[in-house]
Amino acid sequence: MSGPGVAGPVVVIGGGPAGMAAARAAARLGVRVLLVDSGAMLGGQYHRQNSLAGRDLFALPPGVEHLPHTVVWALEPVPGGGHRVHLRTGPADGPGRTGREVGTRALVLATGAYDRALPFPGWDLPGVYTAGAAQALAKGQGVRVGERVLVAGTGPFLLPVAASLTAAGAGVAGVLEAAEPVTAWLRRPAGAVAGWRKFGELAGYAALLARHRIPYRRRTAVVAAHGTDRVEAVTTARLTPGWETVPGSERRVEADAVCVGFGFVPQVETALAAGCALDGGFVAVDAAQATSVPGVFAAGELTGVGGAGPAAAEGEVAGVAAAKLLGARPAPPAAALRRVRAGRGFAAALARAYPVRDGWRTWLADDTLVCRCEEVPYGELRRSVQEREALGVRAVKLVSRAGLGQCQGRVCGPNVACLTGVPDAAAFARRPIASPVRLGELAEPPPAEPEPGT
Ligand SMILES: Cc1cc2nc3c(=O)[nH]c(=O)nc-3n(C[C@H](O)[C@H](O)[C@H](O)COP(=O)(O)OP(=O)(O)OC[C@H]3O[C@@H](n4cnc5c(N)ncnc54)[C@H](O)[C@@H]3O)c2cc1C
């Protein structure tokens, strides 16, 4: 139902903290909202709901149509303004998904991020998980990925992962943090102040590690995994400030699973399809979460990584701005704007405290797979790019096959860009088809075409 003089719908892509907040804020202003999310239930990554519980914990206000199990697989600008959003609804691997196209003049992108893994010898063995995957399994289904697990990488996200694994009954053999975060926070205390709400949470995790006698080691990483059919042990090593291994510090540790997470990479496919400008790999937004494209707003991890709280605040600001564009007359969301400012300060401080240093490249051997889908080892990637002087993402993909497989560079793209010196890593996400669709689905006659704003 639209309020007087308000055209709809606002289309929100993503049902995580940012997308839900955007949908709620716009709907409260009387605007019709379509909330599209690929998950079966609302909540995104942070509020990942137990898919076996069968009951959605989140309620949305009247005026929001929630399309679960729905992907936006393409996005087109419409001449004269607005965008046409192409949807497919139905379980991803199942037959009989249905197609729909929706026109909108106010689009909110809240597609979140992927977690980043760095390659190392043996990372393609069964038993090596991304920290996010292990977290999703533990939180979503209560599944533990192993009995004796190491959590390694960089960033505060390693702590909730260790907590969830412990809650799921796994023995966590240690949390290995590659950075030296304490020194970084002490050097720039302003960032810590901006994120003060998070520090209570961190203290809780520290207490949990102490209670379960889980060691937390700084400047340490898993630099190799060993095993025949699956992980049986790993090599850990102390790192220099640039992340090269300290000679002689290597130790072999028995483990049947290892979870690695090196921060997050924003999921920018739909933002790039809409033509939005990026800044440092994230979608560039102004104070009202407006992107460089009129009528397109972005919120959450897409614009910077600061956690669920700031993502929700950005979502609220974006939802209000989108509703205003369609004719609503809102008061400025002052509290949310304040939380957004603090969140941006915290996100910048996080990025400085947990940078990914170049020394990880020295962990690789020539036969370490960099692109697992196309099975491209590091040595072959280096040789093919050097011999053929491949300079851009497209050329690197064509000469090496890296990024051409099933994940389309979502996992290997940032690492391949780093290893080959390609400047524009986000170009791996430039694809006209944002999510997998079957050829049969593409061949179907298009659904009746609505105009933006109808
Ligand atoms: C695997 C993983 C697990 C995480 N777990 C935690 C955790 O336990 N605790 C924590 O503090 N932080 C966690 N994070 C960090 C977390 O993502 C954020 O702090 C928070 O969830 C960000 O909110 P968001 O709304 O920006 O994005 P998200 O919560 O990621 O929501 C984005 C939503 O967009 C949907 N989407 C994306 N593209 C499309 C498309 N083309 N079509 C339709 N829908 C689409 C996704 O399915 C998702 O539901 C996790 C991150 C990842 C990647």
The ligand as a MOL file (V3000), in Angstrom:
LIG
                    3D

  0  0  0     0  0            999 V3000
M  V30 BEGIN CTAB
M  V30 COUNTS 53 58 0 0 0
M  V30 BEGIN ATOM
M  V30 1 C 29.4490 -16.4160 5.6330 0
M  V30 2 C 29.4130 -15.2440 6.5940 0
M  V30 3 C 29.0290 -15.4340 7.9310 0
M  V30 4 C 29.0100 -14.3490 8.8220 0
M  V30 5 N 28.6410 -14.5640 10.1280 0
M  V30 6 C 28.7260 -13.5380 11.0230 0
M  V30 7 C 28.4690 -13.7430 12.4090 0
M  V30 8 O 28.1320 -14.8370 12.8110 0
M  V30 9 N 28.6170 -12.6940 13.2600 0
M  V30 10 C 28.9960 -11.4490 12.8180 0
M  V30 11 O 29.1410 -10.5230 13.6220 0
M  V30 12 N 29.2120 -11.2240 11.5030 0
M  V30 13 C 29.1070 -12.2210 10.6050 0
M  V30 14 N 29.3870 -12.0010 9.2860 0
M  V30 15 C 29.6520 -10.6300 8.8830 0
M  V30 16 C 28.2460 -10.1320 8.4870 0
M  V30 17 O 28.0830 -10.3300 7.1070 0
M  V30 18 C 27.8290 -8.7230 8.7840 0
M  V30 19 O 28.2720 -8.1350 9.9140 0
M  V30 20 C 26.3180 -8.4590 8.5650 0
M  V30 21 O 25.5400 -9.6070 8.3830 0
M  V30 22 C 26.2420 -7.5860 7.3500 0
M  V30 23 O 24.9290 -7.3120 7.0430 0
M  V30 24 P 24.4760 -6.9850 5.5440 0
M  V30 25 O 23.0300 -6.7210 5.6170 0
M  V30 26 O 25.3630 -5.9490 4.9660 0
M  V30 27 O 24.7880 -8.3000 4.7040 0
M  V30 28 P 24.3180 -9.8210 4.8620 0
M  V30 29 O 23.9230 -10.1410 6.2300 0
M  V30 30 O 25.4100 -10.6080 4.2340 0
M  V30 31 O 23.0170 -9.9040 3.9360 0
M  V30 32 C 23.0870 -9.8420 2.5300 0
M  V30 33 C 21.9430 -10.6410 1.9450 0
M  V30 34 O 21.8760 -10.3800 0.5450 0
M  V30 35 C 21.5310 -11.5650 -0.1220 0
M  V30 36 N 21.9610 -11.4360 -1.5260 0
M  V30 37 C 23.1910 -11.1540 -2.0060 0
M  V30 38 N 23.1800 -11.0890 -3.3490 0
M  V30 39 C 21.9090 -11.3390 -3.7310 0
M  V30 40 C 21.2550 -11.4190 -5.0140 0
M  V30 41 N 21.9250 -11.2290 -6.1740 0
M  V30 42 N 19.9360 -11.7210 -5.0360 0
M  V30 43 C 19.2340 -11.9150 -3.8870 0
M  V30 44 N 19.8060 -11.8380 -2.6470 0
M  V30 45 C 21.1210 -11.5560 -2.5740 0
M  V30 46 C 22.2690 -12.6520 0.6630 0
M  V30 47 O 21.6500 -13.9070 0.5110 0
M  V30 48 C 22.1330 -12.1380 2.1010 0
M  V30 49 O 20.9980 -12.6960 2.7410 0
M  V30 50 C 29.3730 -13.0630 8.3620 0
M  V30 51 C 29.7230 -12.8830 7.0170 0
M  V30 52 C 29.7430 -13.9510 6.1380 0
M  V30 53 C 30.1230 -13.7130 4.6960 0
M  V30 END ATOM
M  V30 BEGIN BOND
M  V30 1 1 1 2
M  V30 2 1 2 3
M  V30 3 2 2 52
M  V30 4 2 3 4
M  V30 5 1 4 5
M  V30 6 1 4 50
M  V30 7 2 5 6
M  V30 8 1 6 7
M  V30 9 1 6 13
M  V30 10 2 7 8
M  V30 11 1 7 9
M  V30 12 1 9 10
M  V30 13 2 10 11
M  V30 14 1 10 12
M  V30 15 2 12 13
M  V30 16 1 13 14
M  V30 17 1 14 15
M  V30 18 1 14 50
M  V30 19 1 15 16
M  V30 20 1 16 17
M  V30 21 1 16 18
M  V30 22 1 18 19
M  V30 23 1 18 20
M  V30 24 1 20 21
M  V30 25 1 20 22
M  V30 26 1 22 23
M  V30 27 1 23 24
M  V30 28 2 24 25
M  V30 29 1 24 26
M  V30 30 1 24 27
M  V30 31 1 27 28
M  V30 32 2 28 29
M  V30 33 1 28 30
M  V30 34 1 28 31
M  V30 35 1 31 32
M  V30 36 1 32 33
M  V30 37 1 33 34
M  V30 38 1 33 48
M  V30 39 1 34 35
M  V30 40 1 35 36
M  V30 41 1 35 46
M  V30 42 1 36 37
M  V30 43 1 36 45
M  V30 44 2 37 38
M  V30 45 1 38 39
M  V30 46 1 39 40
M  V30 47 2 39 45
M  V30 48 1 40 41
M  V30 49 2 40 42
M  V30 50 1 42 43
M  V30 51 2 43 44
M  V30 52 1 44 45
M  V30 53 1 46 47
M  V30 54 1 46 48
M  V30 55 1 48 49
M  V30 56 2 50 51
M  V30 57 1 51 52
M  V30 58 1 52 53
M  V30 END BOND
M  V30 END CTAB
M  END
